[in-house]
Amino acid sequence: QHFELRLEQFGPYRLDYTRPGRHLLLGGRRGHVAALDWHTKTLMCEINVMETVADVAWLHAETMFAVAQRRWLHVYDNQGLELNCLKRFAGVLRMQFLPYHFLLATASDTGFLQYLDVSVGKEVAATCTRGGRLAVMAQNPANAVVHLGHSNGTVTLWSPSVKEPLARALCHRGAVRALAVDRTGTYMATAGLDRQLRVWDLRTYRPLQALVLPQGAAHLDFSQRGALAAACGDVVQVYREAARELPRKPYLCHRLPQPPRGLRFCPYEDVLGAGHGAGFTSLLVPGAGEANFDALEDNPYRSRKQRQEWEVKALLEKIPAELITLDPTHLDRVDTASMEQKRREKIERLGFDPDAKRKFQPRRKAKGGSSAGGLLRRKRKVAHEQQR
C-alpha cells in the first residue's frame, strides 16, 4: 500500500479517492489526468487535456470524474472520453461532490459558488459569495453544507437553497489557507496565514484546540477515525484524535520531495495520499481508516453488477437540494399545526366557517304568543344552554 509515483514532468498533482476507496484520480497542473485502481495498480485511463488543471473530483461512481480546467469544467468517463463540457462553470478552482444529493459544488476565482446536478447535467444553483477568490473549500459530510475559506480570515457555510451564508465565523487574523471537516460534522479544522492550526466545535462555533506551526499548514484533511493530516511546507504531519487534544508533537511525520498540492485520506484504509510536484506518494498511517464498511453503501470489492444496482438505488433515493440545511434533524420533526390555525386555513379555503352555528331566531307564535318579552326570554334560555 505504500508506493510512490514519479511524475515530475506534469506536476504538482491534485488527487481524489472514490467513496469505497478503491480508485485513485490524479490531476497534474500541466494537464496530465490519470485514473487507476490503486489496489491492483491497474491504469484505467490516462489523458492530457493540454490545459491547466486546477482540481479533479470523482462523481457518484468510478465511471465518471470531473476536471476543472483553465477555462471550463469538463466531465470524462473512466476511459478518458469527454462526456460534457460545462461552459457555465468557468474558472473553477475547487470542487466537492455531495454523494447523497448527486451535486457537484464548484468554487471559482470570481467568487461564485455553483451547484451541478450530475444526474440531469444541469445547474441547480449559483451564488455570488462576495468573498473574492475561492481557493479554500470543504464539505460537511453530515449535512452536505459547503464551507468556504476567505482572505479576510472568515469561514462561511452555504446551502444551494439560500443566497446568503448560513453561518459566518471569524477563524483567523489572516487569510484562511486550509479547511477540513470530520465525518461526524462536529469538528472543523482551519489553518491560516497567522501560522495557527485551530480545531472548532461546529455546535457552538468556538475553538477547542489551537497550535502554532512553524510554517503554517497549506492543506488539511480528517481521516475516518479522527486523525488530522497537515501539510507544513514539504513535511506532512499527522495528529491522532485532534478533536480531543492537539498535542505539541505529531503522531507521524514524513518529508516529501516537494511541497504537496493535495492531501487526502483513503476511505477504509490506513493510507494517506499526497500529490506534489514530483508525483504522488501513498503514506501509511496506522489507525486512520475505518475497519468495517457497509457493503450496501460503500463496498470496495463490489462487482460491476453490484455497482449498477447500487447506482439505480442511489438515484431513486436522491435527496433534493432544497433539503440541505445546517441542522438536518429538523427534517424528521412533525410539523404540528394548532387547531386554531387549521380552522383559519379551512375558513380561507372554503370561504365560510362550516363549524359555526346559525344564530338562533325564535319562531313567532300565533295569537299574540310572541311578545317582545317572550322572544327575549327564549333567546336567553338558548344562549344559557349553549354556554353549558
C-alpha positions as CSV (number, residue, x, y, z in Angstrom):
1,Q,0.0,0.0,0.0
2,H,3.0,2.3,0.4
3,F,4.2,3.3,-3.1
4,E,5.4,6.4,-5.0
5,L,4.7,7.6,-8.5
6,R,7.5,9.6,-10.1
7,L,5.7,12.2,-12.3
8,E,8.0,15.1,-12.4
9,Q,7.0,16.4,-15.8
10,F,3.4,17.5,-15.3
11,G,3.1,18.2,-11.6
12,P,2.2,19.3,-9.0
13,Y,-0.8,17.0,-8.6
14,R,-4.3,17.2,-7.1
15,L,-5.9,13.9,-6.1
16,D,-9.2,12.3,-5.1
17,Y,-10.3,8.9,-3.9
18,T,-13.7,7.3,-4.6
19,R,-16.0,6.7,-1.7
20,P,-15.2,3.0,-1.4
21,G,-11.5,3.9,-1.5
22,R,-10.7,1.6,-4.4
23,H,-9.8,4.0,-7.2
24,L,-7.5,7.0,-7.3
25,L,-7.7,10.1,-9.5
26,L,-4.7,12.3,-10.2
27,G,-4.6,15.6,-12.0
28,G,-1.4,17.4,-12.8
29,R,-1.3,21.2,-13.1
30,R,0.1,20.9,-16.6
31,G,-2.8,18.9,-18.0
32,H,-2.0,15.3,-17.1
33,V,-5.0,13.3,-15.8
34,A,-4.9,9.7,-14.7
35,A,-7.4,7.3,-13.1
36,L,-6.2,3.9,-11.7
37,D,-7.2,1.1,-9.4
38,W,-4.5,1.6,-6.8
39,H,-5.1,-1.8,-5.1
40,T,-4.0,-3.7,-8.2
41,K,-2.1,-0.7,-9.8
42,T,-4.3,-1.1,-12.9
43,L,-4.4,2.0,-15.1
44,M,-8.0,2.8,-16.2
45,C,-7.2,5.9,-18.3
46,E,-4.5,8.4,-18.9
47,I,-5.0,11.6,-20.9
48,N,-3.5,15.1,-21.3
49,V,-6.1,17.8,-21.6
50,M,-3.5,20.3,-22.9
51,E,-4.7,22.9,-20.4
52,T,-4.1,23.9,-16.9
53,V,-5.9,21.7,-14.4
54,A,-7.0,23.3,-11.1
55,D,-8.8,20.4,-9.4
56,V,-10.2,16.9,-10.0
57,A,-13.0,15.0,-8.4
58,W,-14.8,11.7,-8.7
59,L,-18.5,11.7,-9.2
60,H,-21.0,9.2,-7.8
61,A,-19.1,6.2,-9.1
62,E,-15.7,5.3,-10.6
63,T,-17.2,5.5,-14.1
64,M,-17.1,9.4,-14.2
65,F,-14.9,12.2,-13.0
66,A,-14.8,16.0,-13.3
67,V,-11.8,18.0,-14.2
68,A,-11.6,21.8,-13.5
69,Q,-9.6,23.1,-16.4
70,R,-8.4,26.6,-17.1
71,R,-11.5,27.8,-18.9
72,W,-14.4,25.4,-18.2
73,L,-15.4,22.4,-16.3
74,H,-15.2,19.0,-18.2
75,V,-16.7,15.6,-17.3
76,Y,-14.9,12.4,-18.5
77,D,-15.6,8.7,-18.2
78,N,-13.2,6.1,-17.0
79,Q,-11.9,5.5,-20.5
80,G,-10.9,9.1,-20.9
81,L,-13.7,10.1,-23.2
82,E,-15.2,13.6,-22.7
83,L,-18.9,13.4,-21.8
84,N,-19.7,17.0,-21.2
85,C,-18.2,20.5,-21.3
86,L,-19.9,22.9,-19.0
87,K,-19.2,26.4,-20.1
88,R,-21.4,28.0,-17.4
89,F,-18.8,26.7,-14.9
90,A,-15.8,28.9,-15.8
91,G,-12.6,29.5,-13.8
92,V,-13.3,26.7,-11.3
93,L,-10.6,26.3,-8.6
94,R,-12.1,23.8,-6.1
95,M,-14.7,21.1,-6.3
96,Q,-16.7,19.0,-3.8
97,F,-19.1,16.2,-4.7
98,L,-22.2,15.7,-2.5
99,P,-22.9,11.9,-3.0
100,Y,-26.4,11.7,-1.4
101,H,-27.7,14.7,-3.5
102,F,-25.8,14.0,-6.7
103,L,-24.5,17.6,-6.6
104,L,-21.1,18.8,-7.7
105,A,-20.3,22.0,-5.8
106,T,-17.7,24.3,-7.5
107,A,-15.9,27.4,-6.3
108,S,-14.4,29.8,-8.9
109,D,-11.8,32.5,-9.0
110,T,-14.6,35.1,-9.5
111,G,-16.2,34.3,-6.2
112,F,-19.1,32.2,-7.5
113,L,-20.4,29.1,-5.8
114,Q,-22.2,26.8,-8.2
115,Y,-24.0,23.5,-7.9
116,L,-24.3,21.0,-10.8
117,D,-26.8,18.1,-10.6
118,V,-24.9,15.3,-12.3
119,S,-28.0,13.1,-12.6
120,V,-29.5,15.5,-15.2
121,G,-26.5,17.6,-16.1
122,K,-28.0,21.0,-15.2
123,E,-27.0,23.8,-12.9
124,V,-29.4,24.0,-9.9
125,A,-28.0,27.0,-8.0
126,A,-25.4,29.8,-8.4
127,T,-24.5,32.2,-5.7
128,C,-22.1,35.1,-5.6
129,T,-20.4,34.9,-2.3
130,R,-18.8,38.4,-2.5
131,G,-15.8,36.8,-0.9
132,G,-13.2,37.2,-3.6
133,R,-11.2,34.3,-5.0
134,L,-12.4,30.9,-3.6
135,A,-9.4,28.7,-3.3
136,V,-10.3,27.0,0.1
137,M,-13.3,24.7,0.1
138,A,-14.6,21.7,2.1
139,Q,-17.8,20.0,2.7
140,N,-19.5,18.7,5.9
141,P,-20.3,15.0,5.3
142,A,-23.0,15.0,7.9
143,N,-25.3,17.7,6.4
144,A,-23.8,18.4,2.9
145,V,-23.2,22.1,3.8
146,V,-20.2,23.6,1.9
147,H,-17.6,25.5,3.9
148,L,-15.6,28.3,2.2
149,G,-12.5,30.0,3.5
150,H,-11.8,33.6,2.6
151,S,-8.9,36.0,2.5
152,N,-10.3,38.1,5.4
153,G,-10.0,35.1,7.8
154,T,-13.6,34.1,7.8
155,V,-15.3,30.8,7.1
156,T,-18.8,30.8,5.6
157,L,-21.3,28.0,5.4
158,W,-23.5,27.6,2.3
159,S,-26.6,25.8,1.1
160,P,-27.9,25.8,-2.5
161,S,-31.3,26.9,-1.5
162,V,-30.2,30.0,0.4
163,K,-28.4,33.0,-1.3
164,E,-26.8,34.2,2.0
165,P,-24.4,32.2,4.1
166,L,-26.0,30.0,6.8
167,A,-23.3,31.0,9.2
168,R,-20.1,33.1,9.3
169,A,-17.2,32.6,11.7
170,L,-14.0,34.7,12.1
171,C,-11.4,32.0,12.4
172,H,-8.0,33.7,11.8
173,R,-6.4,37.1,11.8
174,G,-5.1,36.5,8.3
175,A,-6.4,34.6,5.3
176,V,-7.6,31.1,5.6
177,R,-5.2,28.7,3.8
178,A,-6.8,25.3,4.5
179,L,-10.0,23.8,5.8
180,A,-11.4,20.4,6.7
181,V,-14.5,18.9,8.5
182,D,-14.6,15.5,10.1
183,R,-17.1,12.8,9.0
184,T,-19.4,13.4,12.0
185,G,-19.8,17.0,11.1
186,T,-18.9,18.1,14.7
187,Y,-15.4,19.4,14.3
188,M,-13.7,21.7,11.8
189,A,-10.0,22.3,11.4
190,T,-8.7,25.6,9.9
191,A,-5.2,26.9,9.1
192,G,-4.4,30.5,8.3
193,L,-1.6,32.8,7.4
194,D,-1.1,33.5,11.0
195,R,0.5,30.0,11.2
196,Q,-2.1,28.8,13.6
197,L,-3.9,25.5,13.4
198,R,-7.3,25.5,15.1
199,V,-10.0,22.9,15.8
200,W,-13.5,24.3,16.1
201,D,-16.7,22.8,17.5
202,L,-19.4,23.3,14.9
203,R,-22.2,23.0,17.5
204,T,-21.0,26.2,19.3
205,Y,-18.6,27.7,16.7
206,R,-16.0,28.1,19.4
207,P,-12.3,26.9,19.2
208,L,-11.4,23.8,21.1
209,Q,-7.7,23.5,20.3
210,A,-5.0,25.8,18.9
211,L,-1.5,25.1,17.8
212,V,1.2,27.4,16.2
213,L,3.0,25.6,13.4
214,P,6.5,26.8,12.3
215,Q,5.5,27.2,8.6
216,G,1.7,27.0,8.8
217,A,-0.5,24.4,7.1
218,A,-1.3,24.6,3.5
219,H,-3.6,21.5,3.3
220,L,-5.7,19.7,5.9
221,D,-7.7,16.5,5.9
222,F,-9.6,14.4,8.5
223,S,-9.5,10.6,8.4
224,Q,-12.5,8.4,9.2
225,R,-11.1,7.7,12.7
226,G,-10.4,11.4,13.6
227,A,-6.8,11.7,12.6
228,L,-5.8,15.1,11.2
229,A,-3.2,15.5,8.5
230,A,-1.5,18.8,7.9
231,A,0.9,19.8,5.1
232,C,3.5,22.2,6.5
233,G,5.9,23.1,3.7
234,D,7.3,19.8,2.4
235,V,6.5,17.9,5.7
236,V,3.3,16.1,6.3
237,Q,2.3,15.8,9.9
238,V,-0.5,13.6,11.3
239,Y,-2.2,14.2,14.7
240,R,-4.2,11.5,16.3
241,E,-7.6,12.4,17.9
242,A,-7.0,16.1,17.1
243,A,-10.6,17.0,18.3
244,R,-9.9,15.8,21.8
245,E,-6.4,17.1,22.3
246,L,-4.0,18.7,19.8
247,P,-0.5,17.5,21.0
248,R,2.6,19.6,20.6
249,K,4.3,16.8,18.8
250,P,2.6,15.0,15.9
251,Y,2.0,11.3,15.8
252,L,3.7,10.9,12.4
253,C,5.9,13.0,10.2
254,H,7.0,12.4,6.6
255,R,9.1,14.6,4.3
256,L,8.1,14.8,0.7
257,P,10.4,15.6,-2.3
258,Q,8.4,18.8,-2.8
259,P,5.5,20.7,-1.0
260,P,2.2,18.9,-1.6
261,R,-0.6,20.4,-3.6
262,G,-3.2,17.9,-2.4
263,L,-3.7,15.8,0.7
264,R,-6.4,13.1,1.1
265,F,-7.0,10.1,3.4
266,C,-8.2,7.0,1.6
267,P,-11.5,5.7,3.0
268,Y,-11.4,2.3,4.8
269,E,-7.6,2.1,4.5
270,D,-4.7,3.3,6.7
271,V,-3.4,5.3,3.8
272,L,-2.8,9.0,3.3
273,G,-2.3,10.2,-0.3
274,A,-0.2,13.2,-1.1
275,G,0.2,14.8,-4.5
276,H,3.2,17.0,-5.0
277,G,5.4,18.4,-7.7
278,A,7.4,15.2,-8.1
279,G,4.3,13.0,-8.4
280,F,2.3,11.1,-5.9
281,T,3.1,9.4,-2.6
282,S,1.0,6.9,-0.7
283,L,1.8,7.0,3.0
284,L,0.9,4.5,5.7
285,V,-0.9,5.9,8.8
286,P,-1.9,3.1,11.2
287,G,-5.3,3.5,12.7
288,A,-6.5,6.2,10.2
289,G,-9.2,4.2,8.3
290,E,-12.4,2.6,9.4
291,A,-12.0,-1.1,9.6
292,N,-15.7,-2.1,8.9
293,F,-17.6,-0.9,5.9
294,D,-21.3,-1.2,4.9
295,A,-21.3,-3.5,1.8
296,L,-24.7,-2.0,0.7
297,E,-23.3,1.6,0.9
298,D,-19.5,1.6,0.1
299,N,-18.2,-1.8,-1.0
300,P,-14.5,-1.7,-2.2
301,Y,-14.9,-5.2,-3.6
302,R,-18.2,-4.8,-5.5
303,S,-18.7,-6.3,-8.9
304,R,-19.9,-4.4,-12.0
305,K,-23.4,-5.8,-11.5
306,Q,-23.5,-4.7,-7.8
307,R,-22.3,-1.2,-8.8
308,Q,-25.1,-0.9,-11.4
309,E,-27.7,-1.9,-8.8
310,W,-26.3,0.5,-6.2
311,E,-26.3,3.3,-8.8
312,V,-30.0,2.8,-9.6
313,K,-30.9,2.6,-5.9
314,A,-28.9,5.7,-5.2
315,L,-30.7,7.6,-7.9
316,L,-34.1,6.6,-6.6
317,E,-33.1,7.7,-3.1
318,K,-31.6,11.0,-4.2
319,I,-32.2,13.8,-1.7
320,P,-33.4,17.1,-3.2
321,A,-31.1,20.1,-3.0
322,E,-33.7,22.1,-1.1
323,L,-33.3,19.8,1.9
324,I,-29.7,20.8,2.7
325,T,-29.8,22.6,6.0
326,L,-27.5,23.4,8.8
327,D,-29.4,21.2,11.2
328,P,-30.7,18.1,9.4
329,T,-32.7,16.9,12.4
330,H,-35.3,19.5,11.5
331,L,-36.4,17.3,8.6
332,D,-37.7,14.4,10.8
333,R,-39.7,16.6,13.1
334,V,-43.5,16.6,12.8
335,D,-45.0,20.0,11.9
336,T,-48.0,20.1,14.3
337,A,-50.2,23.0,13.4
338,S,-52.6,24.3,16.1
339,M,-56.3,23.7,16.0
340,E,-56.9,27.5,15.6
341,Q,-54.5,27.6,12.6
342,K,-56.2,24.7,11.0
343,R,-59.6,26.3,11.4
344,R,-58.5,29.6,9.9
345,E,-57.0,27.7,6.9
346,K,-60.2,25.8,6.4
347,I,-62.3,29.0,6.5
348,E,-59.9,30.6,4.0
349,R,-60.2,27.6,1.7
350,L,-64.0,27.2,1.8
351,G,-64.9,30.9,2.1
352,F,-67.1,30.3,5.2
353,D,-67.0,28.7,8.6
354,P,-68.6,25.2,8.4
355,D,-68.4,24.7,12.1
356,A,-70.1,28.0,13.0
357,K,-73.7,27.6,14.4
358,R,-76.5,29.6,13.0
359,K,-77.8,32.4,15.1
360,F,-81.0,31.4,17.0
361,Q,-84.1,33.1,15.7
362,P,-87.2,32.2,17.7
363,R,-90.3,31.3,15.7
364,R,-93.1,33.7,16.1
365,K,-96.2,32.2,17.7
366,A,-99.8,32.9,16.7
367,K,-102.5,34.7,18.7
368,G,-100.2,37.1,20.4
369,G,-97.9,34.5,22.0
370,S,-94.7,36.1,20.6
371,S,-94.5,39.3,22.6
372,A,-91.2,41.2,22.8
373,G,-90.5,39.9,26.3
374,G,-91.3,36.3,25.3
375,L,-88.9,36.4,22.4
376,L,-86.1,37.8,24.6
377,R,-86.7,35.1,27.3
378,R,-86.4,32.3,24.7
379,K,-83.2,33.8,23.3
380,R,-81.6,34.0,26.7
381,K,-82.7,30.4,27.5
382,V,-81.0,29.1,24.3
383,A,-77.9,31.1,25.0
384,H,-77.6,29.7,28.5
385,E,-77.9,26.2,27.2
386,Q,-75.2,26.7,24.7
387,Q,-72.8,28.1,27.3
388,R,-73.4,25.0,29.5
